[in-house]
Structures are given as C-alpha cells and as structure tokens.
Amino acid sequence: MKTIFITSFNPFIGRNILSTETLNRLAGTVGLKVIIFCPAYKLNYFKENFASDNVVIEGVATEITSKQDIIFSYIGRSLISTKTLAVHRLEIFLRNKNIITFFFSYFLAALGRLDKIKSFVRWLDFATINKSKSSFYFDKYQPDLIFATDVFHSADIYFLAEAKKRDVMSVGMVRSWDNITNKGLFRVKPDKLIVHNNIVREEAVKYEDMDLENIFVSGLPQFDIYLEDIIIPRDIFFKRIGLNPSRKIILVAPHGRRFHKTDWELLEILKNKLDNNFQFIVRFPPNDTVEFNEFVPDKRFFIERPGKEFGVNKFNEREVQKTDAVTLANNLFYSDVVVNYGSTVSMDAVVFDKPVIIVAFDGWEKLPYIKSVRRFLDYDHIKKLICTGFCKIAHKEEDLVSHIHNYINNPSCDGENRKRLLHEQVWKFDGQSGQRIAEYVCQLVLS
C-alpha cells in the first residue's frame, strides 16, 4: 500500500482539487491511501466532505508566522524581478517608509538573476527551517509521495521541507496563474511541478529554475465542472436571485477592501449611470468583503457572497466549495457583460464567451498611480490577459458605460480574442484536467 499526502491549506484547494476527479481517481486507485491535511479549525468540515474508506483527514494547528518565514519570504519576493513585485516593493515603501529595505530589495533583485544565488538562499532556508512542524505526520504515515497543492503556502513549505529531508518524492502545484510573478521564489523547490498552462510553465523555468522535464501541464481542474450539466433553468435562476428575466444582467466582481476602498463608488456609478433595463449580480471576493459605505443596493442588485464561513467576519478563513463554482457558472451563463479589475473571473467569463470590461479608474477619486487600480494593469499576469485583446478597458466612468452599451449591442465583439485567451490561459478545456493530475501523481508513486 502506497501513501500520498495532499495538503489543503489554501481556501481554494477544496474546490480546485478535492472536489474534482483528482481526489476521486486517487481515492479509487487500488494500492493507494490518501491523507489530506487541512487547518485544524476546518477538520470537521473536511471530514464531512472528503473523508472515505481510503481517505484520512488530519487537522494541523495554525502556526504563528515565524521570523524565518518573514525573512525568507521577503528575500524570495526580492530575488524575483517582475513588474508585479516591483510595484509591490514601492507599495511597501510608501507604507513603511523604510528606505534601507526598499533599496536592499532592488539589490537582491539584481542578485536574483544569478541561479546560484537562488540555490544558496534555498539551501540556507532549508538548513535552518523548523522541519519538525510536520515530522510527526511523516513518522505516523511514512508517505511515499507528498502533493503540495500550493507551493507558496507557508504550511505547504514545511511539508515540502520535511519531504526533502527524508528523501520523499514531492509534487508541488502552482495554485493560480498569478502566483509566480506575484509571490517570488519557491522556498523549497519540489521534485516535480504541476502548472495549469504553458505560460506558467515558462515562468517556472525562468524564475524558479525548474527543469522543463520536471513540469507537468494539467489545465485548470476547477474549470472541469463547467462542462458538466450544471446550468439550471432560466426561470429557476431568476427566481433564486429575485431579478427580472427580461432585463440585462451585469455581473460585477469588486476587488475587495484589502486592495482599495472605492468598490462602493463603482457600484454607485453603475446604479446611477445605467437605467432600469440593467440589473446587477455583485459577487464578493471569496476571501474578502466589500465596503459599501454610502452605496445602498436597490431592487436591481443581487449580492452574492461565496464561500463557507468559519467565524463571524473572518473572511480570509472561508472555504470555497464546489457549490460556489456551480453558482458562479450559472451567474455567468445568464449574465450579458462581466465587469471586474482583472481577476480570475475574467477567465471564468471567457469560458462562457461573455464580454469582459476591466476597470482602471478609482470611482470618483483621483488617486496617485501607486494607490490606484491603474497599477493592476502593469501586473505581469494581467498584462498577459490584456495583450490578447479579449476585453475593453474602462479608464473613466464614461468608458465603462459606453463599453457596456457597445457589448450589449454587439456581444460577439472580441469573441475571437476571447477564444485566444481561453487557449492560452485555460489550455485544454476538455473536462479532463483533474483526471490528468491524478494520473500523473499515480504514475509517479506507483512506478
């Protein structure tokens, strides 16, 4: 009997991996036993949803971030030279006013062009990391392979370090399309790496020194569900959300209070600038909230708050579920236009061939670049979206209103570019990504 560890510390892994064919295939493979690790406070939820005869759930106590985590996370983000991280460094400087750490981060970025420097930093991190945080579970189960589903998550890092110490094969996954250019250096480089598309594969080679032959391209397993029979009848959908089926729907995805404070102004603009022929589904970020301030939704607005909560107002501790994916699919299917700031919702929208508008202004505010949503357009991953021409950019409220009307009148506009984006970012949209991941992992552990 072979044993596989699967980590699930990020709130999206339950939807992205455990609710897909990845877990179903692994759990159903003769000769395999699966141990899933989750935050201790989510233990009962994971047992209820994912445990089976061949799947054991272990709750891991939430760890306080150590000084080493802080130091090596800072070094790792500094060593990788991307536009996204350069913007982040400037944000941090303006917030902390620490000129020494600011310039030192740029010095590290210059050093990071040398592969030997990255290797040395990883060696030093590994030599001093507290690997005992996960050693108990390695002693208990003697795993043959660890599948770290979010290679940047601090809890995954300790499992990867322990696996490296014990010479246990490790498979890491880049959880999201923006992670490599946004989060910096792999603190522990896994033996094998799973990525969603060829763009991330190239980034892993360029920034993380991964060998091409050790990278497996899977597609997006969380998108497999979009090819299932999950769209509910039109009358049931509109009854659920309480909106008028004869009017147009704009799906709005605010960015959340962690990023900026003008979401409510965007909603107020939509409310005031678009007449009663338009109505709105406002989908909150799964792990954040939106400050409404002076905005008061009227009967044209339906507010969607995805994710299961594990505490009152603890938005970053939610768990994104399969039902959230089904709800989003229906919201997109019945929407006419999608408005957001360049989030993953853009790719979800493209699956359903929905026109997308990316917002690049701050409501009625006149904010400097480094505090403005305009800076998001310079993020590496968003630039790769925009260069396909799949969407319209709204630089002011007049643009937003104009683009909405134009897309309503001509929904096929930019359709070919949306297909290009689907191919580049989603890769194989065939409903088999979860299965491919399971087969790859099985091949590694059973060969």
C-alpha positions in Angstrom: 0.0 0.0 0.0 1.4 3.4 -1.1 0.5 6.5 0.9 0.1 10.0 -0.6 -0.1 13.3 1.4 -2.2 16.0 0.0 -2.1 19.5 1.5 -5.2 21.7 1.6 -4.4 24.9 3.5 -5.4 27.4 0.9 -9.2 28.1 0.9 -9.4 27.3 -2.9 -7.9 23.8 -2.8 -11.2 22.2 -1.7 -12.8 23.4 -4.9 -9.8 23.2 -7.2 -8.5 19.7 -6.3 -10.5 17.8 -3.7 -13.9 18.4 -5.4 -12.6 17.3 -8.8 -11.7 14.0 -10.3 -8.2 14.3 -8.8 -9.3 13.1 -5.4 -11.9 10.7 -6.8 -9.3 9.0 -9.0 -6.6 8.9 -6.3 -9.0 7.6 -3.7 -10.3 4.9 -6.1 -6.9 3.6 -7.1 -6.1 0.2 -5.7 -3.0 0.2 -3.6 -3.2 3.9 -2.7 -4.1 5.6 0.6 -4.6 9.3 0.7 -4.0 11.6 3.8 -5.4 15.1 3.5 -4.0 17.9 5.7 -6.2 20.9 6.5 -6.3 23.7 9.1 -7.4 22.2 12.4 -10.4 24.5 12.7 -11.8 23.1 9.4 -11.3 19.5 10.4 -15.0 18.6 10.8 -15.9 20.2 7.5 -13.2 18.3 5.7 -14.2 15.0 7.3 -17.8 15.6 6.3 -17.0 16.4 2.7 -13.9 14.5 1.7 -13.2 11.6 4.1 -13.9 8.0 2.9 -12.6 4.5 3.5 -9.4 5.3 1.7 -9.1 9.0 2.6 -8.0 10.1 6.0 -8.2 13.7 7.2 -5.7 15.3 9.6 -6.2 18.8 11.1 -3.0 20.8 11.5 -2.8 23.5 14.1 -2.5 27.0 12.7 1.1 28.2 13.1 2.1 31.7 14.0 4.3 33.1 11.3 7.9 32.8 12.4 10.7 35.4 11.9 12.3 33.0 9.5 9.1 32.9 7.4 9.1 36.7 7.3 12.8 37.0 6.4 12.9 34.3 3.7 9.5 35.4 2.2 11.0 38.9 1.9 14.2 37.6 0.3 12.2 35.3 -2.0 10.0 38.2 -3.2 13.0 40.4 -3.7 15.1 37.9 -5.7 12.4 37.6 -8.4 12.4 40.6 -10.8 8.9 41.1 -12.2 6.9 44.2 -12.7 4.3 43.0 -10.2 6.9 42.6 -7.5 8.4 46.0 -8.3 5.0 47.6 -7.8 4.6 45.7 -4.5 8.0 46.9 -3.3 7.0 50.5 -4.0 3.7 50.0 -2.2 5.5 48.6 0.9 8.0 51.5 0.9 5.2 54.1 0.8 3.5 52.3 3.7 6.6 51.7 5.9 8.9 54.5 4.7 11.9 52.2 5.2 14.4 53.3 2.6 17.0 50.7 3.6 14.8 47.6 3.0 13.5 49.3 -0.2 16.9 49.6 -1.8 18.1 46.3 -0.4 15.2 44.6 -2.2 16.4 46.0 -5.5 19.9 44.9 -4.8 18.5 41.4 -4.2 16.5 41.6 -7.4 19.8 42.2 -9.3 21.5 39.3 -7.5 18.4 37.1 -8.3 19.4 37.0 -11.9 22.1 34.5 -10.8 20.8 31.0 -10.4 23.5 30.2 -7.8 22.1 32.9 -5.5 18.7 31.4 -5.6 20.1 28.0 -4.9 22.1 29.4 -2.0 19.1 31.1 -0.5 17.0 27.9 -0.7 19.8 25.9 0.8 20.1 28.4 3.8 16.4 28.4 4.3 16.2 24.6 4.2 19.2 24.2 6.6 17.5 26.4 9.2 13.8 25.8 8.8 11.9 24.1 11.6 11.0 20.9 9.8 9.7 19.3 13.0 6.4 21.1 12.4 5.3 18.3 10.1 7.7 15.5 11.1 5.0 13.8 13.4 2.8 13.0 10.4 5.8 11.6 8.4 6.6 9.3 11.3 3.0 8.3 11.6 2.1 7.5 8.0 5.5 7.0 6.2 4.3 8.6 3.0 5.7 7.7 -0.4 4.8 11.0 -2.1 3.6 14.4 -1.0 1.4 16.5 -3.2 1.7 20.1 -2.0 -1.2 21.8 -3.8 0.0 25.4 -3.1 3.8 25.5 -3.3 3.9 29.1 -1.9 1.7 28.5 1.2 3.6 28.6 4.4 2.1 25.3 5.7 2.9 23.6 2.4 6.5 24.8 2.7 7.1 22.9 6.0 5.7 19.7 4.4 7.9 20.1 1.4 10.9 20.7 3.6 10.3 17.6 5.6 9.8 15.5 2.5 13.2 16.8 1.2 14.8 15.9 4.5 13.5 12.4 4.3 14.0 11.9 0.6 10.3 11.5 -0.1 9.2 12.5 -3.6 7.4 15.8 -3.7 5.0 17.2 -6.3 4.2 20.9 -6.0 1.5 22.8 -7.7 1.3 26.5 -8.7 -2.2 27.1 -7.4 -3.0 30.2 -9.5 -2.0 31.9 -12.7 -0.5 35.0 -10.9 1.5 33.2 -8.2 5.0 33.0 -9.7 5.2 36.6 -10.8 3.4 37.8 -7.6 4.9 35.7 -4.8 8.5 35.3 -5.6 10.9 32.4 -5.1 9.9 28.8 -4.2 11.3 28.5 -0.7 11.5 24.7 -1.2 11.7 23.5 -4.8 9.7 20.4 -5.3 10.9 17.4 -7.3 8.0 17.7 -9.8 5.8 20.7 -10.5 2.2 20.9 -11.8 1.1 24.0 -13.6 -2.1 25.0 -15.4 -0.8 26.2 -18.7 2.3 26.8 -20.8 2.6 30.4 -19.7 3.1 29.4 -16.1 5.4 26.6 -17.2 7.7 29.1 -18.9 7.6 31.3 -15.8 8.6 28.3 -13.6 11.7 27.7 -15.8 12.6 31.4 -16.0 12.1 32.5 -12.4 12.2 29.2 -10.3 14.9 27.3 -12.1 12.7 24.3 -12.7 13.8 21.9 -15.3 11.3 21.6 -18.2 11.2 17.8 -17.9 10.0 18.1 -14.3 7.0 20.3 -15.1 3.6 18.8 -16.0 0.9 20.9 -17.6 -2.5 19.9 -16.5 -5.1 22.5 -17.4 -7.4 24.1 -14.8 -9.2 21.3 -12.8 -11.6 23.8 -11.2 -12.9 24.5 -14.8 -13.8 20.9 -15.4 -17.2 21.4 -13.8 -18.1 24.0 -16.4 -18.5 21.1 -18.9 -21.0 19.3 -16.7 -24.7 19.6 -16.8 -24.9 22.3 -14.0 -26.9 25.1 -15.6 -30.4 25.4 -14.0 -33.5 26.5 -16.0 -33.8 30.2 -16.6 -37.0 30.7 -14.6 -35.5 28.9 -11.5 -32.3 31.0 -11.8 -34.1 34.3 -11.8 -36.4 33.2 -9.1 -33.4 32.4 -6.9 -31.8 35.8 -7.3 -35.0 37.8 -7.4 -34.2 39.7 -10.6 -36.2 40.4 -13.8 -35.6 37.8 -16.6 -36.5 40.4 -19.3 -33.7 42.8 -18.3 -29.9 42.7 -19.0 -27.6 41.4 -16.3 -24.2 42.9 -15.5 -22.0 40.6 -13.3 -19.8 42.8 -11.2 -16.8 41.4 -9.3 -15.4 44.0 -6.8 -11.8 43.8 -5.8 -12.4 43.8 -2.0 -11.2 46.1 0.8 -7.8 44.5 1.0 -6.9 46.2 -2.3 -8.7 49.5 -2.4 -11.6 51.4 -0.9 -13.6 52.6 -4.0 -15.6 49.4 -4.8 -18.7 51.2 -3.5 -18.2 54.1 -5.8 -18.0 51.8 -8.8 -21.3 50.2 -7.7 -22.9 53.7 -7.2 -21.8 54.7 -10.7 -23.4 51.6 -12.2 -26.5 52.2 -10.2 -26.8 55.9 -11.3 -25.5 55.7 -14.9 -27.4 52.7 -16.2 -31.2 52.7 -16.4 -33.8 50.2 -15.3 -33.1 48.0 -18.3 -30.0 46.8 -16.4 -29.6 44.8 -13.2 -26.6 43.6 -11.3 -25.2 40.5 -9.7 -22.4 41.7 -7.3 -20.1 38.8 -6.5 -17.9 39.4 -3.4 -14.3 38.0 -3.4 -14.4 34.6 -1.8 -11.9 35.6 1.0 -12.7 39.3 1.4 -15.5 41.7 1.9 -16.6 44.8 0.1 -17.2 48.1 1.9 -20.5 49.6 0.7 -20.1 52.9 2.6 -22.7 55.2 1.1 -23.8 52.7 -1.5 -27.3 51.3 -0.9 -28.3 48.4 -3.2 -31.8 48.8 -4.7 -34.0 46.0 -6.1 -31.8 45.8 -9.2 -28.9 44.4 -7.2 -28.4 40.8 -6.0 -25.4 40.4 -3.7 -23.5 37.0 -3.9 -21.2 36.1 -1.0 -19.4 32.8 -2.0 -17.5 30.6 0.4 -18.3 28.8 3.7 -17.5 30.9 6.8 -15.6 29.5 9.8 -16.2 32.5 12.0 -18.1 35.8 12.0 -16.4 38.3 9.7 -13.4 36.1 9.3 -13.4 36.5 5.5 -9.9 35.1 5.0 -10.8 31.9 6.7 -13.6 30.8 4.4 -13.6 27.6 2.3 -14.5 27.8 -1.4 -16.8 24.9 -2.3 -18.0 23.1 -5.4 -21.4 24.7 -4.9 -19.7 28.1 -5.3 -18.4 27.0 -8.7 -21.9 25.9 -9.7 -23.4 29.2 -8.6 -20.7 31.2 -10.5 -21.3 29.2 -13.6 -25.0 30.0 -13.6 -24.4 33.6 -12.8 -22.0 33.9 -15.8 -24.3 31.9 -18.1 -27.2 34.3 -17.6 -25.1 37.5 -17.5 -24.6 39.7 -20.5 -21.4 41.5 -19.5 -18.8 40.9 -16.8 -17.1 43.9 -15.0 -14.1 43.4 -12.8 -10.5 44.5 -12.1 -8.6 41.8 -13.9 -9.3 38.9 -11.6 -9.7 35.2 -12.4 -13.4 35.9 -13.0 -12.2 37.2 -16.4 -11.2 33.7 -17.4 -14.3 32.2 -16.0 -16.3 34.6 -18.1 -14.4 33.7 -21.3 -15.4 30.0 -20.8 -19.0 31.2 -21.3 -18.0 33.6 -24.1 -19.1 36.6 -22.1 -17.8 40.1 -22.9 -15.4 41.5 -20.2 -14.7 45.0 -19.1 -11.7 45.7 -16.8 -12.0 48.7 -14.6 -8.9 51.0 -14.5 -10.3 54.0 -12.5 -11.0 54.7 -8.9 -14.6 55.7 -8.8 -14.7 59.5 -8.3 -11.3 59.6 -6.6 -8.1 60.9 -8.2 -5.5 58.7 -6.7 -1.8 58.6 -7.4 -0.7 55.6 -9.5 0.7 53.6 -6.6 -2.6 53.7 -4.8 -4.8 53.5 -7.9 -6.3 50.4 -9.5 -4.4 51.6 -12.6 -1.3 49.9 -11.2 -3.0 46.5 -11.6 -2.8 46.9 -15.4 1.0 46.7 -15.1 1.0 43.4 -13.2 2.6 40.7 -15.3 -0.3 38.3 -15.3 -2.9 41.0 -16.1 -0.7 42.3 -19.0 -0.7 38.8 -20.4 -4.5 38.8 -20.4 -4.9 42.3 -21.9 -2.4 41.7 -24.7 -4.8 39.2 -26.2 -7.4 41.9 -26.8 -10.1 39.9 -25.2 -11.7 42.8 -23.2 -12.3 46.5 -23.0 -10.5 48.8 -20.5 -12.6 51.4 -18.8 -10.3 54.3 -17.8 -13.2 56.5 -16.7 -16.8 56.1 -15.9 -17.9 57.3 -19.4 -15.8 54.5 -20.8 -17.5 51.9 -18.6 -21.0 53.0 -19.6 -20.0 53.2 -23.3 -18.4 49.7 -23.3 -21.3 48.1 -21.6 -23.7 49.5 -24.2 -21.5 48.5 -27.0 -21.1 45.0 -25.8 -24.9 44.7 -25.2 -25.5 45.8 -28.8 -22.7 43.6 -30.2 -21.9 40.7 -27.8 -19.8 38.9 -30.4 -17.2 41.8 -30.3 -13.8 40.5 -29.3 -15.1 36.9 -29.5 -12.1 35.6 -31.4 -9.7 37.2 -28.9 -11.7 35.5 -26.0 -11.0 32.2 -27.8 -7.3 33.0 -27.9 -7.3 33.8 -24.1 -9.2 30.5 -23.4 -6.5 28.6 -25.3 -3.6 30.4 -23.6 -4.7 30.5 -20.0 -7.1 27.5 -19.7 -5.1 25.4 -22.1 -7.0 22.2 -22.7 -10.6 22.9 -21.9 -11.9 19.3 -22.1 -13.1 18.5 -18.6 -10.1 16.1 -18.0 -7.7 18.3 -16.1 -8.5 16.8 -12.7 -8.1 13.3 -14.2 -4.7 14.3 -15.7 -3.4 15.4 -12.4 -4.5 12.1 -10.7 -2.9 10.0 -13.5 0.3 11.9 -13.2 0.6 11.5 -9.5 -0.3 7.8 -9.7 2.3 7.3 -12.3 4.9 8.9 -10.0 4.0 7.0 -6.9 3.2 3.6 -8.4 6.0 3.3 -11.0 
